[in-house]
Amino acid sequence: MVRKAQAKDTGRIHDLIDFYASRNVMLPRAEHEIAENLRDFWVYEKGNALIGCAALHIFSNKLAEIRSLAVDPSHIKLGIGTGLVKACLKEAQDMGIKGVFVLTQKSDFFKKFGFLPTEKKKLPQKIWTDCSICPKFAKCDEIAYVKEL
């Protein structure tokens, strides 16, 4: 079941993100940062287990980002990531946001939702808020994709 995150989910969201960050495929997020941005997060819960998360971070009425998409490795390819992305896209659309972008190493996954490649320089809000302080800034291995809504 996909639902909005609750305060009790903060630790598990951190664990999921940390798993991928420790493998250098996702940026780390401090637990306090997750708590401060908890309203951005969606989670996937199966029984009592939280096995996936994703956040919709809003930059303006024209642009939002899907970030921190993480699924427990034992539950990959079961549609959990798809459900989380769909929830983020629906929320963005319901809020009247014009476009959503991602920075990813998983190009094929996002292409199936209609995301198209774009140049990072077309995302100045992201570049100057998050990317400029990222340790990978000079050698970023992520590709930018955008979907117009």
C-alpha positions, 0 to 999 in steps of 0.5 A: 500500500502506498501512503503518505509518510508519518513521523514513525517512518523517519528511521526506516526511510533513513535506513532505505536511503542509507542502504543505497547511499552506502553503495554510492548510487544515491545521495545520503540524507540525514535523519533530521533532514528526512524529518524536516521534509517528511511531508515530501515523502510517500512510503510503500507498506506491506503488512507492518513492513515499510519497504519503499519510499520516494519524495516529491520535492517542490521547487515552484509551481513549474517544477518539482523533483522526485528524489530519494526513491528507494526500495528494499533490495529483497522487493525489487521488480515487484512494482513498488517503485512504480507505485511510488513514482505514480503517487508522486506524479499524481500529487504533482499534477493535483497541485498544478505543478507543470513539470517533474524532473529526476536525476538518476542512474536508472534511465530506463525506469523513468523513461517508461513514465514519459520522462525525457532527457534534459540538460542539467543546466535547465534545472537551475533551482536544483543546481544551486540548492542541492547540486552545488553542495554535492560531493559529486558535483564536479563528476556527477554520474546522474542523468537529468530527465523531465516530464511535463504534466 
